[in-house]
Amino acid sequence: MILQATIRDDSGAALGALILNPKDFKTGSKGFFGMGKLDIGGKKYQAQVQLVEIGSKGASTPAPEAST
């Protein structure tokens, strides 16, 4: 699945859109990420959108117990 994030002004007019592709983050979490450049009012902006699924990292592995 691919998502699209639309950037809108306060009146609701669309200023640009970013495509969000599925991503497995280095942390082990899963979600979506997209970045791109937008031209808004004659000025260029760089934008990033990151969606991280809550709980997608899973249970962390407990550290081994030290023997005495």
PQR file of N, CA, C, O and H, with PARSE charges and radii, in Angstrom:
ATOM      1  N   MET A   1       0.849  -1.178   0.000 -0.4000 1.5000
ATOM      2  CA  MET A   1       0.000   0.000   0.000 -0.0000 2.0000
ATOM      3  C   MET A   1       0.891   1.236   0.000  0.5500 1.7000
ATOM      4  O   MET A   1       1.888   1.287   0.720 -0.5500 1.4000
ATOM      5  N   ILE A   2       0.536   2.215  -0.796 -0.4000 1.5000
ATOM      6  CA  ILE A   2       1.224   3.504  -0.847 -0.0000 2.0000
ATOM      7  C   ILE A   2       0.217   4.571  -0.427  0.5500 1.7000
ATOM      8  O   ILE A   2      -0.947   4.513  -0.822 -0.5500 1.4000
ATOM      9  H   ILE A   2      -0.274   2.173  -1.381  0.4000 1.0000
ATOM     10  N   LEU A   3       0.657   5.543   0.370 -0.4000 1.5000
ATOM     11  CA  LEU A   3      -0.210   6.620   0.846 -0.0000 2.0000
ATOM     12  C   LEU A   3       0.198   7.935   0.206  0.5500 1.7000
ATOM     13  O   LEU A   3       1.316   8.071  -0.291 -0.5500 1.4000
ATOM     14  H   LEU A   3       1.604   5.590   0.690  0.4000 1.0000
ATOM     15  N   GLN A   4      -0.708   8.901   0.219 -0.4000 1.5000
ATOM     16  CA  GLN A   4      -0.412  10.239  -0.263 -0.0000 2.0000
ATOM     17  C   GLN A   4      -0.767  11.232   0.833  0.5500 1.7000
ATOM     18  O   GLN A   4      -1.869  11.188   1.379 -0.5500 1.4000
ATOM     19  H   GLN A   4      -1.616   8.790   0.623  0.4000 1.0000
ATOM     20  N   ALA A   5       0.165  12.131   1.159 -0.4000 1.5000
ATOM     21  CA  ALA A   5      -0.079  13.195   2.129 -0.0000 2.0000
ATOM     22  C   ALA A   5      -0.227  14.503   1.357  0.5500 1.7000
ATOM     23  O   ALA A   5       0.661  14.885   0.595 -0.5500 1.4000
ATOM     24  H   ALA A   5       1.061  12.166   0.715  0.4000 1.0000
ATOM     25  N   THR A   6      -1.342  15.181   1.556 -0.4000 1.5000
ATOM     26  CA  THR A   6      -1.598  16.447   0.872 -0.0000 2.0000
ATOM     27  C   THR A   6      -1.366  17.595   1.846  0.5500 1.7000
ATOM     28  O   THR A   6      -1.884  17.589   2.963 -0.5500 1.4000
ATOM     29  H   THR A   6      -2.064  14.871   2.175  0.4000 1.0000
ATOM     30  N   ILE A   7      -0.586  18.577   1.412 -0.4000 1.5000
ATOM     31  CA  ILE A   7      -0.314  19.773   2.213 -0.0000 2.0000
ATOM     32  C   ILE A   7      -1.344  20.821   1.803  0.5500 1.7000
ATOM     33  O   ILE A   7      -1.474  21.146   0.622 -0.5500 1.4000
ATOM     34  H   ILE A   7      -0.166  18.582   0.505  0.4000 1.0000
ATOM     35  N   ARG A   8      -2.078  21.350   2.787 -0.4000 1.5000
ATOM     36  CA  ARG A   8      -3.131  22.326   2.507 -0.0000 2.0000
ATOM     37  C   ARG A   8      -2.913  23.595   3.328  0.5500 1.7000
ATOM     38  O   ARG A   8      -2.318  23.556   4.405 -0.5500 1.4000
ATOM     39  H   ARG A   8      -1.973  21.087   3.746  0.4000 1.0000
ATOM     40  N   ASP A   9      -3.401  24.715   2.807 -0.4000 1.5000
ATOM     41  CA  ASP A   9      -3.356  25.952   3.585 -0.0000 2.0000
ATOM     42  C   ASP A   9      -4.584  26.021   4.494  0.5500 1.7000
ATOM     43  O   ASP A   9      -5.414  25.111   4.489 -0.5500 1.4000
ATOM     44  H   ASP A   9      -3.884  24.747   1.932  0.4000 1.0000
ATOM     45  N   ASP A  10      -4.699  27.092   5.268 -0.4000 1.5000
ATOM     46  CA  ASP A  10      -5.790  27.187   6.234 -0.0000 2.0000
ATOM     47  C   ASP A  10      -7.171  27.307   5.592  0.5500 1.7000
ATOM     48  O   ASP A  10      -8.182  27.134   6.272 -0.5500 1.4000
ATOM     49  H   ASP A  10      -4.025  27.830   5.272  0.4000 1.0000
ATOM     50  N   SER A  11      -7.225  27.599   4.292 -0.4000 1.5000
ATOM     51  CA  SER A  11      -8.534  27.633   3.612 -0.0000 2.0000
ATOM     52  C   SER A  11      -8.881  26.278   2.999  0.5500 1.7000
ATOM     53  O   SER A  11      -9.973  26.103   2.458 -0.5500 1.4000
ATOM     54  H   SER A  11      -6.404  27.740   3.739  0.4000 1.0000
ATOM     55  N   GLY A  12      -7.950  25.316   3.083 -0.4000 1.5000
ATOM     56  CA  GLY A  12      -8.198  23.982   2.555 -0.0000 2.0000
ATOM     57  C   GLY A  12      -7.681  23.757   1.145  0.5500 1.7000
ATOM     58  O   GLY A  12      -7.821  22.660   0.603 -0.5500 1.4000
ATOM     59  H   GLY A  12      -7.063  25.459   3.522  0.4000 1.0000
ATOM     60  N   ALA A  13      -7.079  24.787   0.537 -0.4000 1.5000
ATOM     61  CA  ALA A  13      -6.545  24.648  -0.819 -0.0000 2.0000
ATOM     62  C   ALA A  13      -5.272  23.798  -0.784  0.5500 1.7000
ATOM     63  O   ALA A  13      -4.389  24.018   0.045 -0.5500 1.4000
ATOM     64  H   ALA A  13      -6.965  25.678   0.977  0.4000 1.0000
ATOM     65  N   ALA A  14      -5.192  22.821  -1.700 -0.4000 1.5000
ATOM     66  CA  ALA A  14      -4.021  21.943  -1.769 -0.0000 2.0000
ATOM     67  C   ALA A  14      -2.827  22.708  -2.322  0.5500 1.7000
ATOM     68  O   ALA A  14      -2.930  23.375  -3.351 -0.5500 1.4000
ATOM     69  H   ALA A  14      -5.910  22.643  -2.373  0.4000 1.0000
ATOM     70  N   LEU A  15      -1.690  22.607  -1.631 -0.4000 1.5000
ATOM     71  CA  LEU A  15      -0.460  23.272  -2.059 -0.0000 2.0000
ATOM     72  C   LEU A  15       0.541  22.293  -2.655  0.5500 1.7000
ATOM     73  O   LEU A  15       1.442  22.698  -3.389 -0.5500 1.4000
ATOM     74  H   LEU A  15      -1.606  22.065  -0.795  0.4000 1.0000
ATOM     75  N   GLY A  16       0.394  21.034  -2.350 -0.4000 1.5000
ATOM     76  CA  GLY A  16       1.310  20.019  -2.857 -0.0000 2.0000
ATOM     77  C   GLY A  16       0.996  18.688  -2.208  0.5500 1.7000
ATOM     78  O   GLY A  16       0.166  18.600  -1.303 -0.5500 1.4000
ATOM     79  H   GLY A  16      -0.338  20.705  -1.753  0.4000 1.0000
ATOM     80  N   ALA A  17       1.674  17.652  -2.684 -0.4000 1.5000
ATOM     81  CA  ALA A  17       1.438  16.315  -2.145 -0.0000 2.0000
ATOM     82  C   ALA A  17       2.747  15.537  -2.116  0.5500 1.7000
ATOM     83  O   ALA A  17       3.641  15.762  -2.932 -0.5500 1.4000
ATOM     84  H   ALA A  17       2.348  17.724  -3.419  0.4000 1.0000
ATOM     85  N   LEU A  18       2.838  14.624  -1.165 -0.4000 1.5000
ATOM     86  CA  LEU A  18       3.984  13.733  -1.045 -0.0000 2.0000
ATOM     87  C   LEU A  18       3.487  12.300  -1.078  0.5500 1.7000
ATOM     88  O   LEU A  18       2.450  11.985  -0.493 -0.5500 1.4000
ATOM     89  H   LEU A  18       2.112  14.441  -0.503  0.4000 1.0000
ATOM     90  N   ILE A  19       4.215  11.441  -1.752 -0.4000 1.5000
ATOM     91  CA  ILE A  19       3.906  10.013  -1.784 -0.0000 2.0000
ATOM     92  C   ILE A  19       4.657   9.353  -0.634  0.5500 1.7000
ATOM     93  O   ILE A  19       5.856   9.570  -0.461 -0.5500 1.4000
ATOM     94  H   ILE A  19       5.057  11.697  -2.227  0.4000 1.0000
ATOM     95  N   LEU A  20       3.945   8.542   0.155 -0.4000 1.5000
ATOM     96  CA  LEU A  20       4.543   7.843   1.297 -0.0000 2.0000
ATOM     97  C   LEU A  20       4.622   6.358   0.969  0.5500 1.7000
ATOM     98  O   LEU A  20       3.604   5.701   0.751 -0.5500 1.4000
ATOM     99  H   LEU A  20       2.971   8.365   0.014  0.4000 1.0000
ATOM    100  N   ASN A  21       5.832   5.845   0.937 -0.4000 1.5000
ATOM    101  CA  ASN A  21       6.066   4.430   0.668 -0.0000 2.0000
ATOM    102  C   ASN A  21       6.249   3.672   1.977  0.5500 1.7000
ATOM    103  O   ASN A  21       6.676   4.257   2.972 -0.5500 1.4000
ATOM    104  H   ASN A  21       6.659   6.379   1.113  0.4000 1.0000
ATOM    105  N   PRO A  22       5.934   2.390   1.992 -0.5600 1.5000
ATOM    106  CA  PRO A  22       6.166   1.582   3.193  0.2800 2.0000
ATOM    107  C   PRO A  22       7.642   1.613   3.569  0.5500 1.7000
ATOM    108  O   PRO A  22       8.509   1.644   2.696 -0.5500 1.4000
ATOM    109  N   LYS A  23       7.924   1.603   4.863 -0.4000 1.5000
ATOM    110  CA  LYS A  23       9.313   1.667   5.323 -0.0000 2.0000
ATOM    111  C   LYS A  23       9.483   0.838   6.582  0.5500 1.7000
ATOM    112  O   LYS A  23       8.644   0.872   7.483 -0.5500 1.4000
ATOM    113  H   LYS A  23       7.219   1.578   5.572  0.4000 1.0000
ATOM    114  N   ASP A  24      10.575   0.096   6.634 -0.4000 1.5000
ATOM    115  CA  ASP A  24      11.021  -0.572   7.854 -0.0000 2.0000
ATOM    116  C   ASP A  24      12.135   0.296   8.416  0.5500 1.7000
ATOM    117  O   ASP A  24      13.225   0.354   7.847 -0.5500 1.4000
ATOM    118  H   ASP A  24      11.257   0.069   5.902  0.4000 1.0000
ATOM    119  N   PHE A  25      11.870   0.975   9.533 -0.4000 1.5000
ATOM    120  CA  PHE A  25      12.833   1.891  10.118 -0.0000 2.0000
ATOM    121  C   PHE A  25      13.968   1.119  10.806  0.5500 1.7000
ATOM    122  O   PHE A  25      13.789  -0.036  11.194 -0.5500 1.4000
ATOM    123  H   PHE A  25      10.985   0.928   9.995  0.4000 1.0000
ATOM    124  N   LYS A  26      15.130   1.759  10.954 -0.4000 1.5000
ATOM    125  CA  LYS A  26      16.295   1.132  11.587 -0.0000 2.0000
ATOM    126  C   LYS A  26      16.009   0.690  13.017  0.5500 1.7000
ATOM    127  O   LYS A  26      16.660  -0.218  13.534 -0.5500 1.4000
ATOM    128  H   LYS A  26      15.275   2.696  10.639  0.4000 1.0000
ATOM    129  N   THR A  27      15.046   1.327  13.644 -0.4000 1.5000
ATOM    130  CA  THR A  27      14.695   1.001  15.031 -0.0000 2.0000
ATOM    131  C   THR A  27      13.930  -0.306  15.144  0.5500 1.7000
ATOM    132  O   THR A  27      13.764  -0.840  16.240 -0.5500 1.4000
ATOM    133  H   THR A  27      14.518   2.064  13.224  0.4000 1.0000
ATOM    134  N   GLY A  28      13.457  -0.828  13.997 -0.4000 1.5000
ATOM    135  CA  GLY A  28      12.647  -2.037  14.002 -0.0000 2.0000
ATOM    136  C   GLY A  28      11.168  -1.747  13.829  0.5500 1.7000
ATOM    137  O   GLY A  28      10.375  -2.664  13.617 -0.5500 1.4000
ATOM    138  H   GLY A  28      13.591  -0.394  13.106  0.4000 1.0000
ATOM    139  N   SER A  29      10.792  -0.487  13.916 -0.4000 1.5000
ATOM    140  CA  SER A  29       9.389  -0.098  13.715 -0.0000 2.0000
ATOM    141  C   SER A  29       9.055  -0.116  12.232  0.5500 1.7000
ATOM    142  O   SER A  29       9.935  -0.049  11.374 -0.5500 1.4000
ATOM    143  H   SER A  29      11.436   0.259  14.088  0.4000 1.0000
ATOM    144  N   LYS A  30       7.761  -0.210  11.952 -0.4000 1.5000
ATOM    145  CA  LYS A  30       7.274  -0.195  10.575 -0.0000 2.0000
ATOM    146  C   LYS A  30       6.355   1.003  10.378  0.5500 1.7000
ATOM    147  O   LYS A  30       5.749   1.501  11.327 -0.5500 1.4000
ATOM    148  H   LYS A  30       7.045  -0.265  12.648  0.4000 1.0000
ATOM    149  N   GLY A  31       6.260   1.455   9.136 -0.4000 1.5000
ATOM    150  CA  GLY A  31       5.376   2.574   8.848 -0.0000 2.0000
ATOM    151  C   GLY A  31       5.515   3.038   7.423  0.5500 1.7000
ATOM    152  O   GLY A  31       5.704   2.230   6.514 -0.5500 1.4000
ATOM    153  H   GLY A  31       6.752   1.051   8.365  0.4000 1.0000
ATOM    154  N   PHE A  32       5.421   4.361   7.219 -0.4000 1.5000
ATOM    155  CA  PHE A  32       5.493   4.977   5.906 -0.0000 2.0000
ATOM    156  C   PHE A  32       6.364   6.219   5.983  0.5500 1.7000
ATOM    157  O   PHE A  32       6.428   6.877   7.022 -0.5500 1.4000
ATOM    158  H   PHE A  32       5.268   5.017   7.958  0.4000 1.0000
ATOM    159  N   PHE A  33       7.044   6.543   4.868 -0.4000 1.5000
ATOM    160  CA  PHE A  33       7.919   7.713   4.833 -0.0000 2.0000
ATOM    161  C   PHE A  33       7.920   8.299   3.429  0.5500 1.7000
ATOM    162  O   PHE A  33       7.936   7.572   2.436 -0.5500 1.4000
ATOM    163  H   PHE A  33       6.993   6.009   4.024  0.4000 1.0000
ATOM    164  N   GLY A  34       7.902   9.623   3.364 -0.4000 1.5000
ATOM    165  CA  GLY A  34       8.006  10.313   2.089 -0.0000 2.0000
ATOM    166  C   GLY A  34       8.675  11.654   2.267  0.5500 1.7000
ATOM    167  O   GLY A  34       8.556  12.285   3.318 -0.5500 1.4000
ATOM    168  H   GLY A  34       7.889  10.214   4.171  0.4000 1.0000
ATOM    169  N   MET A  35       9.383  12.093   1.230 -0.4000 1.5000
ATOM    170  CA  MET A  35       9.998  13.415   1.265 -0.0000 2.0000
ATOM    171  C   MET A  35      10.005  13.996  -0.142  0.5500 1.7000
ATOM    172  O   MET A  35       9.957  13.266  -1.132 -0.5500 1.4000
ATOM    173  H   MET A  35       9.479  11.581   0.377  0.4000 1.0000
ATOM    174  N   GLY A  36      10.066  15.312  -0.213 -0.4000 1.5000
ATOM    175  CA  GLY A  36      10.091  15.961  -1.516 -0.0000 2.0000
ATOM    176  C   GLY A  36      10.185  17.462  -1.352  0.5500 1.7000
ATOM    177  O   GLY A  36      10.238  17.987  -0.240 -0.5500 1.4000
ATOM    178  H   GLY A  36      10.105  15.905   0.591  0.4000 1.0000
ATOM    179  N   LYS A  37      10.206  18.136  -2.480 -0.4000 1.5000
ATOM    180  CA  LYS A  37      10.281  19.594  -2.483 -0.0000 2.0000
ATOM    181  C   LYS A  37       8.959  20.141  -2.999  0.5500 1.7000
ATOM    182  O   LYS A  37       8.379  19.618  -3.950 -0.5500 1.4000
ATOM    183  H   LYS A  37      10.164  17.710  -3.383  0.4000 1.0000
ATOM    184  N   LEU A  38       8.498  21.198  -2.354 -0.4000 1.5000
ATOM    185  CA  LEU A  38       7.236  21.830  -2.717 -0.0000 2.0000
ATOM    186  C   LEU A  38       7.480  23.298  -3.051  0.5500 1.7000
ATOM    187  O   LEU A  38       8.323  23.944  -2.427 -0.5500 1.4000
ATOM    188  H   LEU A  38       8.969  21.623  -1.582  0.4000 1.0000
ATOM    189  N   ASP A  39       6.761  23.823  -4.018 -0.4000 1.5000
ATOM    190  CA  ASP A  39       6.814  25.238  -4.370 -0.0000 2.0000
ATOM    191  C   ASP A  39       5.534  25.868  -3.832  0.5500 1.7000
ATOM    192  O   ASP A  39       4.440  25.587  -4.322 -0.5500 1.4000
ATOM    193  H   ASP A  39       6.077  23.298  -4.525  0.4000 1.0000
ATOM    194  N   ILE A  40       5.678  26.718  -2.824 -0.4000 1.5000
ATOM    195  CA  ILE A  40       4.521  27.345  -2.183 -0.0000 2.0000
ATOM    196  C   ILE A  40       4.720  28.856  -2.216  0.5500 1.7000
ATOM    197  O   ILE A  40       5.653  29.381  -1.609 -0.5500 1.4000
ATOM    198  H   ILE A  40       6.566  26.946  -2.426  0.4000 1.0000
ATOM    199  N   GLY A  41       3.855  29.534  -2.912 -0.4000 1.5000
ATOM    200  CA  GLY A  41       3.931  30.996  -2.986 -0.0000 2.0000
ATOM    201  C   GLY A  41       5.236  31.490  -3.574  0.5500 1.7000
ATOM    202  O   GLY A  41       5.741  32.533  -3.159 -0.5500 1.4000
ATOM    203  H   GLY A  41       3.096  29.107  -3.405  0.4000 1.0000
ATOM    204  N   GLY A  42       5.792  30.765  -4.531 -0.4000 1.5000
ATOM    205  CA  GLY A  42       7.036  31.181  -5.167 -0.0000 2.0000
ATOM    206  C   GLY A  42       8.288  30.838  -4.384  0.5500 1.7000
ATOM    207  O   GLY A  42       9.394  31.152  -4.824 -0.5500 1.4000
ATOM    208  H   GLY A  42       5.382  29.918  -4.868  0.4000 1.0000
ATOM    209  N   LYS A  43       8.137  30.195  -3.223 -0.4000 1.5000
ATOM    210  CA  LYS A  43       9.281  29.782  -2.418 -0.0000 2.0000
ATOM    211  C   LYS A  43       9.346  28.269  -2.412  0.5500 1.7000
ATOM    212  O   LYS A  43       8.315  27.597  -2.434 -0.5500 1.4000
ATOM    213  H   LYS A  43       7.238  29.940  -2.866  0.4000 1.0000
ATOM    214  N   LYS A  44      10.562  27.727  -2.382 -0.4000 1.5000
ATOM    215  CA  LYS A  44      10.744  26.277  -2.366 -0.0000 2.0000
ATOM    216  C   LYS A  44      10.927  25.801  -0.926  0.5500 1.7000
ATOM    217  O   LYS A  44      11.621  26.426  -0.123 -0.5500 1.4000
ATOM    218  H   LYS A  44      11.400  28.273  -2.364  0.4000 1.0000
ATOM    219  N   TYR A  45      10.287  24.682  -0.631 -0.4000 1.5000
ATOM    220  CA  TYR A  45      10.373  24.065   0.690 -0.0000 2.0000
ATOM    221  C   TYR A  45      10.700  22.591   0.530  0.5500 1.7000
ATOM    222  O   TYR A  45      10.279  21.942  -0.428 -0.5500 1.4000
ATOM    223  H   TYR A  45       9.724  24.174  -1.283  0.4000 1.0000
ATOM    224  N   GLN A  46      11.454  22.081   1.480 -0.4000 1.5000
ATOM    225  CA  GLN A  46      11.707  20.645   1.548 -0.0000 2.0000
ATOM    226  C   GLN A  46      10.826  20.101   2.659  0.5500 1.7000
ATOM    227  O   GLN A  46      10.776  20.666   3.752 -0.5500 1.4000
ATOM    228  H   GLN A  46      11.796  22.608   2.258  0.4000 1.0000
ATOM    229  N   ALA A  47      10.125  18.997   2.379 -0.4000 1.5000
ATOM    230  CA  ALA A  47       9.184  18.452   3.351 -0.0000 2.0000
ATOM    231  C   ALA A  47       9.428  16.963   3.550  0.5500 1.7000
ATOM    232  O   ALA A  47       9.874  16.265   2.640 -0.5500 1.4000
ATOM    233  H   ALA A  47      10.165  18.538   1.492  0.4000 1.0000
ATOM    234  N   GLN A  48       9.129  16.493   4.751 -0.4000 1.5000
ATOM    235  CA  GLN A  48       9.199  15.076   5.086 -0.0000 2.0000
ATOM    236  C   GLN A  48       7.957  14.712   5.886  0.5500 1.7000
ATOM    237  O   GLN A  48       7.486  15.484   6.721 -0.5500 1.4000
ATOM    238  H   GLN A  48       8.766  17.061   5.490  0.4000 1.0000
ATOM    239  N   VAL A  49       7.440  13.523   5.614 -0.4000 1.5000
ATOM    240  CA  VAL A  49       6.313  13.005   6.390 -0.0000 2.0000
ATOM    241  C   VAL A  49       6.686  11.593   6.817  0.5500 1.7000
ATOM    242  O   VAL A  49       7.133  10.780   6.008 -0.5500 1.4000
ATOM    243  H   VAL A  49       7.823  12.896   4.936  0.4000 1.0000
ATOM    244  N   GLN A  50       6.497  11.321   8.085 -0.4000 1.5000
ATOM    245  CA  GLN A  50       6.833  10.013   8.648 -0.0000 2.0000
ATOM    246  C   GLN A  50       5.647   9.523   9.466  0.5500 1.7000
ATOM    247  O   GLN A  50       5.170  10.220  10.362 -0.5500 1.4000
ATOM    248  H   GLN A  50       6.135  11.982   8.742  0.4000 1.0000
ATOM    249  N   LEU A  51       5.175   8.327   9.155 -0.4000 1.5000
ATOM    250  CA  LEU A  51       4.112   7.692   9.932 -0.0000 2.0000
ATOM    251  C   LEU A  51       4.687   6.408  10.512  0.5500 1.7000
ATOM    252  O   LEU A  51       5.148   5.540   9.770 -0.5500 1.4000
ATOM    253  H   LEU A  51       5.562   7.761   8.428  0.4000 1.0000
ATOM    254  N   VAL A  52       4.661   6.285  11.822 -0.4000 1.5000
ATOM    255  CA  VAL A  52       5.192   5.094  12.483 -0.0000 2.0000
ATOM    256  C   VAL A  52       4.035   4.369  13.160  0.5500 1.7000
ATOM    257  O   VAL A  52       3.296   4.951  13.954 -0.5500 1.4000
ATOM    258  H   VAL A  52       4.287   6.989  12.425  0.4000 1.0000
ATOM    259  N   GLU A  53       3.893   3.089  12.831 -0.4000 1.5000
ATOM    260  CA  GLU A  53       2.835   2.289  13.433 -0.0000 2.0000
ATOM    261  C   GLU A  53       3.154   2.050  14.903  0.5500 1.7000
ATOM    262  O   GLU A  53       4.207   1.504  15.233 -0.5500 1.4000
ATOM    263  H   GLU A  53       4.493   2.616  12.186  0.4000 1.0000
ATOM    264  N   ILE A  54       2.262   2.451  15.767 -0.4000 1.5000
ATOM    265  CA  ILE A  54       2.458   2.284  17.212 -0.0000 2.0000
ATOM    266  C   ILE A  54       2.437   0.798  17.546  0.5500 1.7000
ATOM    267  O   ILE A  54       1.509   0.080  17.171 -0.5500 1.4000
ATOM    268  H   ILE A  54       1.407   2.894  15.499  0.4000 1.0000
ATOM    269  N   GLY A  55       3.457   0.349  18.246 -0.4000 1.5000
ATOM    270  CA  GLY A  55       3.550  -1.041  18.660 -0.0000 2.0000
ATOM    271  C   GLY A  55       4.143  -1.970  17.613  0.5500 1.7000
ATOM    272  O   GLY A  55       4.204  -3.181  17.828 -0.5500 1.4000
ATOM    273  H   GLY A  55       4.210   0.932  18.551  0.4000 1.0000
ATOM    274  N   SER A  56       4.586  -1.419  16.473 -0.4000 1.5000
ATOM    275  CA  SER A  56       5.104  -2.277  15.407 -0.0000 2.0000
ATOM    276  C   SER A  56       6.504  -2.789  15.687  0.5500 1.7000
ATOM    277  O   SER A  56       6.965  -3.718  15.024 -0.5500 1.4000
ATOM    278  H   SER A  56       4.536  -0.436  16.299  0.4000 1.0000
ATOM    279  N   LYS A  57       7.181  -2.206  16.645 -0.4000 1.5000
ATOM    280  CA  LYS A  57       8.533  -2.639  16.975 -0.0000 2.0000
ATOM    281  C   LYS A  57       8.513  -3.982  17.692  0.5500 1.7000
ATOM    282  O   LYS A  57       9.498  -4.720  17.653 -0.5500 1.4000
ATOM    283  H   LYS A  57       6.807  -1.451  17.183  0.4000 1.0000
ATOM    284  N   GLY A  58       7.422  -4.300  18.333 -0.4000 1.5000
ATOM    285  CA  GLY A  58       7.311  -5.560  19.050 -0.0000 2.0000
ATOM    286  C   GLY A  58       7.934  -5.472  20.421  0.5500 1.7000
ATOM    287  O   GLY A  58       8.509  -4.455  20.811 -0.5500 1.4000
ATOM    288  H   GLY A  58       6.622  -3.701  18.365  0.4000 1.0000
ATOM    289  N   ALA A  59       7.803  -6.560  21.133 -0.4000 1.5000
ATOM    290  CA  ALA A  59       8.377  -6.604  22.497 -0.0000 2.0000
ATOM    291  C   ALA A  59       9.886  -6.663  22.396  0.5500 1.7000
ATOM    292  O   ALA A  59      10.436  -7.408  21.586 -0.5500 1.4000
ATOM    293  H   ALA A  59       7.336  -7.386  20.817  0.4000 1.0000
ATOM    294  N   SER A  60      10.544  -5.882  23.213 -0.4000 1.5000
ATOM    295  CA  SER A  60      12.012  -5.913  23.203 -0.0000 2.0000
ATOM    296  C   SER A  60      12.489  -7.196  23.897  0.5500 1.7000
ATOM    297  O   SER A  60      11.841  -7.708  24.810 -0.5500 1.4000
ATOM    298  H   SER A  60      10.096  -5.276  23.870  0.4000 1.0000
ATOM    299  N   THR A  61      13.608  -7.684  23.448 -0.4000 1.5000
ATOM    300  CA  THR A  61      14.182  -8.907  24.019 -0.0000 2.0000
ATOM    301  C   THR A  61      14.827  -8.553  25.358  0.5500 1.7000
ATOM    302  O   THR A  61      15.643  -7.634  25.421 -0.5500 1.4000
ATOM    303  H   THR A  61      14.134  -7.268  22.706  0.4000 1.0000
ATOM    304  N   PRO A  62      14.473  -9.271  26.432 -0.5600 1.5000
ATOM    305  CA  PRO A  62      15.076  -8.949  27.727  0.2800 2.0000
ATOM    306  C   PRO A  62      16.563  -9.288  27.725  0.5500 1.7000
ATOM    307  O   PRO A  62      16.999 -10.245  27.087 -0.5500 1.4000
ATOM    308  N   ALA A  63      17.321  -8.489  28.447 -0.4000 1.5000
ATOM    309  CA  ALA A  63      18.760  -8.721  28.550 -0.0000 2.0000
ATOM    310  C   ALA A  63      19.022  -9.987  29.356  0.5500 1.7000
ATOM    311  O   ALA A  63      18.300 -10.270  30.312 -0.5500 1.4000
ATOM    312  H   ALA A  63      16.967  -7.711  28.966  0.4000 1.0000
ATOM    313  N   PRO A  64      20.049 -10.755  28.984 -0.5600 1.5000
ATOM    314  CA  PRO A  64      20.350 -11.960  29.747  0.2800 2.0000
ATOM    315  C   PRO A  64      20.765 -11.615  31.177  0.5500 1.7000
ATOM    316  O   PRO A  64      21.411 -10.598  31.430 -0.5500 1.4000
ATOM    317  N   GLU A  65      20.373 -12.492  32.102 -0.4000 1.5000
ATOM    318  CA  GLU A  65      20.710 -12.248  33.504 -0.0000 2.0000
ATOM    319  C   GLU A  65      22.170 -12.581  33.744  0.5500 1.7000
ATOM    320  O   GLU A  65      22.705 -13.539  33.187 -0.5500 1.4000
ATOM    321  H   GLU A  65      19.848 -13.318  31.896  0.4000 1.0000
ATOM    322  N   ALA A  66      22.798 -11.787  34.571 -0.4000 1.5000
ATOM    323  CA  ALA A  66      24.195 -12.029  34.921 -0.0000 2.0000
ATOM    324  C   ALA A  66      24.271 -13.142  35.946  0.5500 1.7000
ATOM    325  O   ALA A  66      23.495 -13.165  36.902 -0.5500 1.4000
ATOM    326  H   ALA A  66      22.363 -11.008  35.023  0.4000 1.0000
ATOM    327  N   SER A  67      25.205 -14.068  35.752 -0.4000 1.5000
ATOM    328  CA  SER A  67      25.352 -15.159  36.738 -0.0000 2.0000
ATOM    329  C   SER A  67      26.256 -14.682  37.864  0.5500 1.7000
ATOM    330  O   SER A  67      27.173 -13.889  37.652 -0.5500 1.4000
ATOM    331  H   SER A  67      25.836 -14.050  34.976  0.4000 1.0000
ATOM    332  N   THR A  68      25.981 -15.178  39.063 -0.4000 1.5000
ATOM    333  CA  THR A  68      26.774 -14.765  40.227 -0.0000 2.0000
ATOM    334  C   THR A  68      27.714 -15.830  40.678  0.5500 1.7000
ATOM    335  O   THR A  68      28.449 -15.636  41.646 -0.5500 1.4000
ATOM    336  H   THR A  68      25.236 -15.822  39.236  0.4000 1.0000
TER
END
